[in-house]
Amino acid sequence: MSSKLTRFVNNGAGLEKTLRLIQSVAQIAAVFTVGSTAAQLTTAKLQLALTRRFFRFFGFLQSFERVSTLLTNGGIGSVAGWIDLAKWTCFSLYFVLEDLTILHAMGVYAVPWEERVMREANTFWFFAISFSLVGSIYALLFSGAAEQKTESKNSEKKINEKTGKAEKAAKVEKPAPGVNTSFLMKQIMVDGCDILLPVTLLGWYHPGDLVVGGTMVLSTLLTGSSIWAQV
């Protein structure tokens, strides 16, 4: 257990999730405290949020790579491909715009356009998560049916005269391969929680620090569990 925890916190993604969990707990704790303690917890939350920005500073590179792969390998030949393209394009723009304000956030070089740029960045973040949600729901609803239809067509060619009926019945009961329902459901839950963050930052809806902190804890535990299983 201790060795696995060591590997987790020494992993870049695992450490970022650990800091995110501490940040969300600090945000929740600040709701139930007053005075200097609440101010200290709020400061800790803001400093942790700033620290986590360095972990995703080069996130635009991976996003650009995903966009390039979709464009060059014919990945946009389907609805799912177009949704992925929109998602990773929005993530790319979010990372780039957020990076432009890092010196301002650090207090090194203040710029008058920081608020406007961060508003645009958070808008692209909202759209990126929205496209991720749409993509997961689309895959959950339609990908399985499409694969099962293809599987059924291919299986019909292999059916012989003697065992035709038995093989056909078996194919009908067989679930479509390649559709990880549990993964998609988890991703929908994570995106559903995370979308509250840009919505709150943009001022479109104010659920309160307690709700935002609680959803951050839930999404962090869900995503962190996947990283935990891999380290």
Stockholm file with secondary structure:
# STOCKHOLM 1.0

chainA/1-231         MSSKLTRFVNNGAGLEKTLRLIQSVAQIAAVFTVGSTAAQLTTAKLQLALTRRFFRFFGFLQSFERVSTLLTNGGIGSVAGWIDLAKWTCFSLYFVLEDLTILHAMGVYAVPWEERVMREANTFWFFAISFSLVGSIYALLFSGAAEQKTESKNSEKKINEKTGKAEKAAKVEKPAPGVNTSFLMKQIMVDGCDILLPVTLLGWYHPGDLVVGGTMVLSTLLTGSSIWAQV
#=GR chainA/1-231 SS CHHHHHHHHHSHHHHHHHHHHHHHHHHHHHHTCCHHHHHHHHHHHHHHHHHHHHHTTTHHHHHHHHHHHHHHTTTTSSHHHHHHHHHHHHHHHHHHHHHTTHHHHHTSSCCTTHHHHHHHHHHHHHHHHHHHHHHHHHIIIIIHHHHHHHHHHHHHHHCCTTTHHHHHHHHHHSCCTTCCHHHHHHHHHHHHHHTHHHHHHTTSCCCCHHHHHHHHHHHHHHHHHHHHHHC
#=GC SS_cons         CHHHHHHHHHSHHHHHHHHHHHHHHHHHHHHTCCHHHHHHHHHHHHHHHHHHHHHTTTHHHHHHHHHHHHHHTTTTSSHHHHHHHHHHHHHHHHHHHHHTTHHHHHTSSCCTTHHHHHHHHHHHHHHHHHHHHHHHHHIIIIIHHHHHHHHHHHHHHHCCTTTHHHHHHHHHHSCCTTCCHHHHHHHHHHHHHHTHHHHHHTTSCCCCHHHHHHHHHHHHHHHHHHHHHHC
//
